[in-house]
């Protein structure tokens, strides 16, 4: 499907999904294991004081979106690929099981579906493969997309069906600062993702479990859904206690706008009759 072409008659052209703790529950334990590995890397490879590591790890995460981004911003030098390999190398991926219910829901959606994660491509592939969801998404916007290696300035969508190295839209070079990490919840990162994916934010629905990411997504012009809670947060248009509740909460994803109008008119007639 051409990225620039909308889906005629539908409210949304594209669905933009965060991955970790959005497509699977926080209770899986991957988040906790990942933090443990990050702290271990900081201690063993960056030689930071053991007593300070947990606080610095959390503070950087809160301030910069990822601990890695905070470390880079403070001048710590390390190889990005080595960091990701260490942090994700021993994660208990076996805890993630195929999710046929979510798979069927995703495959039934007529819109383009794109993953937007701060994680690296290898981790994204591992998670989506374990969940049985790789074929459900057109493309993946990941760490390497927003932070291309030094040998290339061309951000690309990972294993995209609609975009590739030759055909993807490049973000203006000013979006990339080689000394810093571009990632959510930076509005700049979200705007870069919108440009790379070549989507209209007004016709795009963004799903994320982070309240900060949701606020930034709204600031970038996206329609937003907070996942993992039933109450709205600042910037959220919708709330999903679980991603599995998506069809009940957001039927407009499947309904053409003409169908929605007909339903509204039908409900109005029924109300008049009942009255």
WORA-V168150 format. One record per backbone hydrogen bond with DSSP energy under -0.5 kcal/mol. CO is the residue of the C=O (numbers start at 1). NH is the residue of the N-H. Records with the same first field share a line. If there is no record, write none. Layout:
CO: NH  NH
//
This chain:
2: 5
6: 8
7: 10
9: 257
13: 112
14: 205
15: 17  114
16: 207
17: 116
19: 22  23  24
25: 28
26: 29
29: 33
30: 34
31: 35
32: 36
33: 37
34: 38
35: 39
36: 40
37: 41
38: 42
39: 43
40: 44
41: 45  46
42: 48
49: 52  53
50: 54
52: 56
53: 57
54: 58
55: 59
56: 60
57: 61
58: 62
59: 63
60: 64
61: 65
66: 70
67: 71
68: 72
69: 73
70: 74
71: 76
72: 75
76: 78
79: 83
80: 84
81: 85
82: 86
83: 87
84: 88
85: 89
86: 90
88: 91
91: 93
92: 95
93: 96
95: 97
98: 100
99: 103
100: 104
101: 105
102: 106
103: 107
104: 108
105: 109
106: 109
112: 15
113: 138  139
114: 17
115: 141
119: 143
120: 124
121: 125
122: 126
123: 127
124: 128
125: 129
126: 130
127: 131
128: 132  133  134
129: 132
131: 99
133: 136  137
134: 137
138: 161
139: 115
140: 142  158
141: 117
142: 145  146
143: 147
149: 152
153: 155
157: 160
158: 140
164: 168
172: 175
173: 176
175: 177
176: 178
177: 180
181: 183
183: 186
186: 190
187: 191
188: 192
189: 193
190: 194
191: 195
192: 196
193: 197
194: 198  199
196: 169
199: 201
200: 203
201: 204  223
203: 13  14
204: 206  223
205: 16  207
206: 225
207: 18
208: 227
209: 211
210: 214
211: 215
212: 216
213: 217
214: 218
215: 219
216: 220
217: 222
218: 221
223: 206
224: 237  238
225: 208
226: 240
233: 236
238: 226
240: 228  229
242: 245
243: 246
245: 249
246: 250
250: 253
251: 254  255
252: 11
255: 11
256: 259  260
257: 261
258: 262
259: 263
260: 264
261: 265
262: 266
263: 267
264: 268
265: 269
266: 270
267: 271
268: 272
269: 273
270: 274
271: 275
//
